[in-house]
């Protein structure tokens, strides 16, 4: 059995090592981070062509992950995928007349659905 002395690998010793490990252990996307680390290690060992066939990740993606790791100072949480929601979502804009017409119609006729309201609304707007 080989012993590893953490003091020699990390400048601050055990506490720095534990911060490094705990960065990922409690992360909600730990599985994805570990998978990405495996892909990076596979790439370093076998090259781009084998990695492309095995994991369907291109060279540019792996270099992007390595760059994120380098910028974060080796913190593995940098490999977690970010939020993919659009930054500027479209806002639903409805004319105030249409909104007020639907509210008034539904207060006068409760339980009416949109298929009943649409012809009445279009006739009031002179669209038909």
N, CA, C and O of each residue as an XYZ file, in Angstrom:
512
protein
N       0.847     -1.176      0.000
C       0.000      0.000      0.000
C       0.891      1.238      0.000
O       1.865      1.324      0.748
N       0.542      2.172     -0.838
C       1.330      3.389     -0.956
C       0.683      4.498     -0.130
O      -0.528      4.710     -0.194
N       1.495      5.189      0.634
C       0.989      6.299      1.421
C       1.243      7.598      0.666
O       2.285      7.781      0.037
N       0.280      8.476      0.743
C       0.411      9.774      0.102
C       0.440     10.823      1.203
O      -0.472     10.897      2.026
N       1.478     11.620      1.212
C       1.588     12.686      2.201
C       1.029     13.957      1.586
O       1.604     14.515      0.651
N      -0.093     14.405      2.121
C      -0.784     15.558      1.572
C       0.023     16.835      1.726
O      -0.129     17.775      0.947
N       0.868     16.861      2.721
C       1.668     18.060      2.964
C       2.544     18.377      1.753
O       2.762     19.546      1.432
N       3.041     17.354      1.088
C       3.935     17.589     -0.043
C       3.177     17.994     -1.301
O       3.737     18.668     -2.166
N       1.899     17.592     -1.418
C       1.134     17.918     -2.613
C       0.452     19.284     -2.532
O       0.316     19.973     -3.543
N       0.035     19.663     -1.363
C      -0.668     20.925     -1.207
C       0.132     21.832     -0.272
O       0.599     21.396      0.781
N       0.281     23.069     -0.660
C       1.108     24.003      0.104
C       0.588     24.201      1.524
O       1.373     24.303      2.466
N      -0.724     24.256      1.676
C      -1.306     24.475      3.005
C      -1.625     23.176      3.710
O      -2.140     23.197      4.828
N      -1.334     22.045      3.090
C      -1.537     20.764      3.742
C      -2.958     20.265      3.672
O      -3.665     20.464      2.684
N      -3.361     19.608      4.748
C      -4.627     18.885      4.800
C      -5.836     19.795      4.625
O      -6.779     19.428      3.925
N      -5.830     20.959      5.237
C      -7.000     21.838      5.158
C      -7.249     22.290      3.727
O      -8.398     22.377      3.296
N      -6.195     22.576      2.996
C      -6.361     22.975      1.593
C      -6.897     21.807      0.763
O      -7.738     21.989     -0.117
N      -6.396     20.612      1.057
C      -6.868     19.428      0.353
C      -8.355     19.206      0.614
O      -9.102     18.896     -0.314
N      -8.789     19.356      1.840
C     -10.194     19.143      2.182
C     -11.096     20.203      1.552
O     -12.218     19.894      1.151
N     -10.628     21.429      1.460
C     -11.401     22.460      0.769
C     -11.540     22.107     -0.704
O     -12.595     22.317     -1.302
N     -10.496     21.581     -1.274
C     -10.478     21.176     -2.683
C     -11.484     20.053     -2.925
O     -12.219     20.079     -3.912
N     -11.517     19.075     -2.032
C     -12.422     17.937     -2.173
C     -13.859     18.333     -1.850
O     -14.779     17.957     -2.577
N     -14.064     19.083     -0.775
C     -15.422     19.473     -0.381
C     -16.081     20.390     -1.392
O     -17.303     20.539     -1.395
N     -15.290     20.998     -2.240
C     -15.823     21.846     -3.285
C     -16.759     21.052     -4.191
O     -17.694     21.619     -4.757
N     -16.524     19.761     -4.337
C     -17.323     18.937     -5.231
C     -18.245     17.980     -4.484
O     -19.340     17.686     -4.965
N     -17.835     17.500     -3.343
C     -18.600     16.464     -2.653
C     -20.028     16.877     -2.337
O     -20.937     16.050     -2.415
N     -20.242     18.116     -1.989
C     -21.572     18.587     -1.618
C     -22.272     19.335     -2.755
O     -23.349     19.897     -2.556
N     -21.670     19.345     -3.932
C     -22.224     20.099     -5.059
C     -23.459     19.375     -5.613
O     -23.438     18.151     -5.742
N     -24.533     20.105     -5.941
C     -25.744     19.456     -6.460
C     -25.542     18.789     -7.824
O     -26.286     17.873     -8.173
N     -24.561     19.228     -8.588
C     -24.317     18.646     -9.910
C     -23.029     17.824     -9.914
O     -22.268     17.841    -10.882
N     -22.802     17.116     -8.828
C     -21.574     16.364     -8.634
C     -21.365     15.306     -9.711
O     -20.238     15.098    -10.161
N     -22.426     14.641    -10.126
C     -22.320     13.571    -11.112
C     -21.804     14.119    -12.439
O     -20.955     13.499    -13.080
N     -22.305     15.255    -12.844
C     -21.883     15.865    -14.108
C     -20.426     16.305    -14.024
O     -19.664     16.129    -14.974
N     -20.041     16.875    -12.886
C     -18.661     17.320    -12.701
C     -17.709     16.133    -12.777
O     -16.669     16.208    -13.431
N     -18.063     15.036    -12.108
C     -17.208     13.854    -12.138
C     -17.102     13.275    -13.538
O     -16.027     12.836    -13.947
N     -18.201     13.270    -14.276
C     -18.192     12.766    -15.652
C     -17.264     13.619    -16.528
O     -16.508     13.089    -17.343
N     -17.329     14.931    -16.353
C     -16.464     15.810    -17.136
C     -14.995     15.621    -16.779
O     -14.126     15.698    -17.646
N     -14.719     15.372    -15.492
C     -13.335     15.103    -15.101
C     -12.828     13.802    -15.722
O     -11.675     13.730    -16.147
N     -13.673     12.778    -15.779
C     -13.298     11.528    -16.412
C     -12.998     11.736    -17.892
O     -12.046     11.160    -18.419
N     -13.801     12.552    -18.562
C     -13.588     12.823    -19.985
C     -12.261     13.551    -20.190
O     -11.527     13.248    -21.130
N     -11.950     14.508    -19.316
C     -10.678     15.241    -19.429
C      -9.499     14.289    -19.224
O      -8.518     14.349    -19.964
N      -9.592     13.417    -18.226
C      -8.511     12.453    -17.992
C      -8.364     11.497    -19.173
O      -7.249     11.160    -19.572
N      -9.489     11.064    -19.727
C      -9.461     10.178    -20.889
C      -8.801     10.881    -22.074
O      -8.015     10.279    -22.805
N      -9.125     12.151    -22.255
C      -8.533     12.929    -23.341
C      -7.013     13.048    -23.171
O      -6.257     12.896    -24.131
N      -6.586     13.319    -21.945
C      -5.149     13.445    -21.691
C      -4.409     12.137    -21.945
O      -3.249     12.144    -22.356
N      -5.079     11.022    -21.702
C      -4.414      9.725    -21.854
C      -4.473      9.198    -23.291
O      -3.475      8.684    -23.796
N      -5.620      9.317    -23.951
C      -5.808      8.667    -25.244
C      -5.903      9.617    -26.440
O      -5.784      9.165    -27.578
N      -6.110     10.895    -26.223
C      -6.136     11.845    -27.324
C      -7.538     12.227    -27.765
O      -8.542     11.752    -27.233
N      -7.564     13.116    -28.771
C      -8.825     13.720    -29.215
C      -9.714     12.738    -29.968
O     -10.927     12.713    -29.764
N      -9.113     11.933    -30.835
C      -9.912     11.050    -31.682
C     -10.661     10.003    -30.850
O     -11.852      9.776    -31.060
N      -9.962      9.372    -29.911
C     -10.592      8.363    -29.060
C     -11.653      8.990    -28.153
O     -12.699      8.389    -27.907
N     -11.381     10.180    -27.665
C     -12.346     10.866    -26.798
C     -13.604     11.208    -27.571
O     -14.712     11.092    -27.048
N     -13.436     11.625    -28.809
C     -14.580     11.975    -29.657
C     -15.483     10.758    -29.866
O     -16.709     10.862    -29.819
N     -14.853      9.602    -30.099
C     -15.644      8.390    -30.316
C     -16.276      7.880    -29.024
O     -17.408      7.396    -29.033
N     -15.551      7.986    -27.922
C     -16.037      7.425    -26.664
C     -17.101      8.286    -25.994
O     -18.089      7.759    -25.483
N     -16.912      9.595    -25.989
C     -17.823     10.440    -25.206
C     -18.588     11.463    -26.036
O     -19.445     12.175    -25.513
N     -18.281     11.538    -27.326
C     -18.943     12.497    -28.224
C     -18.728     13.945    -27.796
O     -19.596     14.797    -27.982
N     -17.573     14.205    -27.229
C     -17.202     15.569    -26.866
C     -16.007     15.972    -27.719
O     -15.034     15.226    -27.831
N     -16.088     17.145    -28.313
C     -15.028     17.612    -29.193
C     -13.855     18.208    -28.437
O     -13.916     18.445    -27.231
N     -12.795     18.440    -29.177
C     -11.577     19.000    -28.613
C     -11.823     20.377    -28.025
O     -11.295     20.702    -26.962
N     -12.612     21.179    -28.702
C     -12.860     22.540    -28.225
C     -13.625     22.539    -26.897
O     -13.378     23.387    -26.040
N     -14.543     21.596    -26.726
C     -15.286     21.498    -25.468
C     -14.350     21.136    -24.321
O     -14.442     21.706    -23.233
N     -13.463     20.201    -24.563
C     -12.535     19.771    -23.518
C     -11.574     20.898    -23.169
O     -11.262     21.108    -21.997
N     -11.103     21.625    -24.179
C     -10.232     22.767    -23.901
C     -10.982     23.851    -23.126
O     -10.396     24.518    -22.273
N     -12.257     24.027    -23.411
C     -13.068     24.981    -22.663
C     -13.156     24.578    -21.197
O     -13.022     25.426    -20.315
N     -13.381     23.286    -20.923
C     -13.440     22.799    -19.546
C     -12.099     22.990    -18.844
O     -12.055     23.394    -17.682
N     -11.014     22.701    -19.547
C      -9.691     22.880    -18.948
C      -9.430     24.347    -18.635
O      -8.839     24.679    -17.608
N      -9.877     25.220    -19.533
C      -9.704     26.663    -19.321
C     -10.494     27.119    -18.100
O      -9.993     27.913    -17.303
N     -11.717     26.629    -17.945
C     -12.527     26.983    -16.774
C     -11.846     26.528    -15.485
O     -11.848     27.244    -14.484
N     -11.265     25.328    -15.521
C     -10.544     24.825    -14.349
C      -9.347     25.700    -14.017
O      -9.088     26.001    -12.852
N      -8.619     26.106    -15.054
C      -7.429     26.930    -14.844
C      -7.805     28.282    -14.261
O      -7.133     28.771    -13.353
N      -8.855     28.885    -14.761
C      -9.301     30.192    -14.270
C      -9.779     30.094    -12.816
O      -9.538     31.000    -12.018
N     -10.459     28.990    -12.476
C     -10.992     28.823    -11.122
C      -9.938     28.351    -10.133
O     -10.243     28.132     -8.961
N      -8.720     28.194    -10.585
C      -7.658     27.770     -9.679
C      -7.739     26.301     -9.311
O      -7.304     25.907     -8.229
N      -8.290     25.490    -10.198
C      -8.369     24.058     -9.955
C      -9.606     23.613     -9.206
O      -9.732     22.431     -8.883
N     -10.521     24.519     -8.922
C     -11.749     24.135     -8.225
C     -12.644     23.373     -9.205
O     -12.987     23.867    -10.279
N     -13.003     22.175     -8.806
C     -13.768     21.319     -9.704
C     -15.199     21.812     -9.929
O     -15.845     21.421    -10.901
N     -15.684     22.655     -9.048
C     -17.043     23.170     -9.232
C     -17.149     24.053    -10.477
O     -18.253     24.367    -10.923
N     -16.013     24.450    -11.032
C     -16.037     25.245    -12.262
C     -16.551     24.426    -13.439
O     -16.976     24.994    -14.445
N     -16.518     23.095    -13.327
C     -16.999     22.236    -14.409
C     -18.503     22.047    -14.397
O     -19.050     21.406    -15.295
N     -19.178     22.588    -13.404
C     -20.636     22.466    -13.345
C     -21.251     23.278    -14.472
O     -20.813     24.397    -14.738
N     -22.264     22.727    -15.141
C     -22.894     23.487    -16.218
C     -23.626     24.705    -15.672
O     -24.202     24.667    -14.585
N     -23.594     25.762    -16.429
C     -24.246     26.992    -16.001
C     -25.722     27.012    -16.353
O     -26.261     26.040    -16.882
N     -26.351     28.099    -16.061
C     -27.764     28.286    -16.366
C     -27.920     28.474    -17.864
O     -27.252     29.322    -18.456
N     -28.797     27.692    -18.483
C     -28.970     27.760    -19.928
C     -30.220     28.547    -20.335
O     -30.591     28.557    -21.509
N     -30.857     29.193    -19.389
C     -32.041     29.987    -19.700
C     -31.622     31.254    -20.453
O     -30.548     31.798    -20.197
N     -32.449     31.716    -21.362
C     -32.087     32.931    -22.088
C     -32.020     34.138    -21.155
O     -32.789     34.243    -20.199
N     -31.096     35.040    -21.443
C     -30.935     36.214    -20.598
C     -32.071     37.207    -20.788
O     -32.476     37.883    -19.842
N     -32.583     37.294    -22.004
C     -33.678     38.215    -22.309
C     -34.861     37.397    -22.811
O     -34.884     36.962    -23.963
N     -35.830     37.193    -21.946
C     -37.004     36.431    -22.324
C     -38.031     37.367    -22.943
O     -38.142     38.536    -22.574
N     -38.777     36.819    -23.892
C     -39.817     37.623    -24.516
C     -40.933     37.897    -23.515
O     -41.324     37.024    -22.740
N     -41.426     39.098    -23.548
C     -42.510     39.477    -22.649
C     -43.825     39.409    -23.418
O     -43.937     39.884    -24.548
N     -44.808     38.805    -22.770
C     -46.121     38.685    -23.384
C     -46.818     40.047    -23.310
O     -47.079     40.556    -22.220
N     -47.113     40.621    -24.453
C     -47.741     41.939    -24.502
C     -49.159     41.775    -25.055
O     -49.352     41.278    -26.164
N     -50.127     42.194    -24.277
C     -51.525     42.148    -24.692
C     -52.098     43.552    -24.587
O     -51.843     44.272    -23.621
N     -52.868     43.925    -25.582
C     -53.493     45.251    -25.575
C     -54.471     45.333    -24.401
O     -55.206     44.380    -24.142
N     -54.484     46.465    -23.688
C     -55.374     46.599    -22.516
C     -56.859     46.436    -22.858
O     -57.634     45.975    -22.020
N     -57.261     46.807    -24.071
C     -58.658     46.658    -24.473
C     -59.048     45.176    -24.491
O     -60.124     44.806    -24.023
N     -58.166     44.338    -25.035
C     -58.458     42.900    -25.130
C     -58.532     42.284    -23.735
O     -59.430     41.493    -23.451
N     -57.598     42.643    -22.875
C     -57.594     42.116    -21.512
C     -58.872     42.508    -20.774
O     -59.499     41.668    -20.128
N     -59.256     43.773    -20.869
C     -60.466     44.250    -20.184
C     -61.722     43.610    -20.767
O     -62.663     43.303    -20.035
N     -61.736     43.407    -22.098
C     -62.895     42.771    -22.736
C     -63.076     41.346    -22.208
O     -64.195     40.936    -21.902
N     -61.970     40.586    -22.101
C     -62.045     39.199    -21.619
C     -62.499     39.167    -20.163
O     -63.319     38.328    -19.791
N     -61.981     40.057    -19.346
C     -62.385     40.102    -17.931
C     -63.866     40.426    -17.806
O     -64.580     39.773    -17.045
N     -64.336     41.431    -18.547
C     -65.752     41.804    -18.491
C     -66.653     40.679    -18.994
O     -67.694     40.399    -18.399
N     -66.255     40.037    -20.087
C     -67.072     38.979    -20.681
C     -67.165     37.784    -19.744
O     -68.228     37.178    -19.609
N     -66.061     37.446    -19.100
C     -66.069     36.288    -18.194
C     -66.799     36.583    -16.881
O     -67.313     35.664    -16.244
N     -66.849     37.845    -16.472
C     -67.641     38.165    -15.275
C     -69.140     38.100    -15.595
O     -69.943     37.696    -14.755
N     -69.507     38.505    -16.825
C     -70.905     38.425    -17.227
C     -71.314     36.998    -17.570
O     -72.452     36.605    -17.314
N     -70.391     36.210    -18.153
C     -70.669     34.822    -18.553
C     -69.627     33.900    -17.911
O     -68.641     33.551    -18.560
N     -69.823     33.503    -16.665
C     -68.814     32.659    -16.011
C     -68.732     31.271    -16.664
O     -69.737     30.726    -17.121
N     -67.530     30.721    -16.695
C     -67.315     29.384    -17.257
C     -67.132     29.356    -18.754
O     -67.109     28.280    -19.351
N     -67.001     30.521    -19.382
C     -66.823     30.585    -20.829
C     -65.343     30.371    -21.150
O     -64.463     30.902    -20.473
N     -65.087     29.578    -22.205
C     -63.695     29.326    -22.576
C     -63.290     30.199    -23.758
O     -64.081     30.999    -24.258
N     -62.049     30.031    -24.192
C     -61.502     30.919    -25.223
C     -62.127     30.683    -26.593
O     -62.151     31.593    -27.421
N     -62.630     29.487    -26.847
C     -63.242     29.249    -28.156
C     -64.547     30.014    -28.307
O     -64.943     30.345    -29.425
N     -65.210     30.294    -27.216
C     -66.452     31.071    -27.251
C     -66.159     32.566    -27.289
O     -66.857     33.323    -27.963
N     -65.126     32.988    -26.562
C     -64.807     34.417    -26.481
C     -64.183     34.937    -27.779
O     -64.426     36.082    -28.158
N     -63.394     34.127    -28.455
C     -62.651     34.590    -29.627
C     -63.544     35.160    -30.727
O     -63.251     36.252    -31.214
N     -64.619     34.483    -31.148
C     -65.458     35.089    -32.193
C     -66.115     36.399    -31.762
O     -66.258     37.326    -32.559
N     -66.509     36.461    -30.498
C     -67.152     37.680    -29.986
C     -66.129     38.819    -29.954
O     -66.441     39.952    -30.323
N     -64.929     38.517    -29.518
C     -63.873     39.525    -29.445
C     -63.505     40.000    -30.851
O     -63.335     41.198    -31.073
N     -63.382     39.076    -31.794
C     -63.023     39.463    -33.168
C     -64.132     40.311    -33.809
O     -63.846     41.243    -34.562
N     -65.379     39.990    -33.511
C     -66.471     40.791    -34.075
C     -66.491     42.198    -33.467
O     -66.838     43.168    -34.142
N     -66.116     42.301    -32.180
C     -66.086     43.612    -31.561
C     -64.897     44.438    -32.068
O     -64.940     45.668    -32.045
N     -63.845     43.766    -32.521
C     -62.691     44.470    -33.089
C     -62.813     44.652    -34.597
O     -61.951     45.263    -35.228
N     -63.890     44.118    -35.171
C     -64.143     44.166    -36.617
C     -63.049     43.443    -37.398
O     -62.587     43.935    -38.428
N     -62.637     42.278    -36.906
C     -61.628     41.479    -37.601
C     -62.256     40.434    -38.511
O     -61.600     39.927    -39.421
N     -63.519     40.111    -38.272
C     -64.163     39.087    -39.107
C     -64.891     39.737    -40.245
O     -65.499     39.047    -41.063
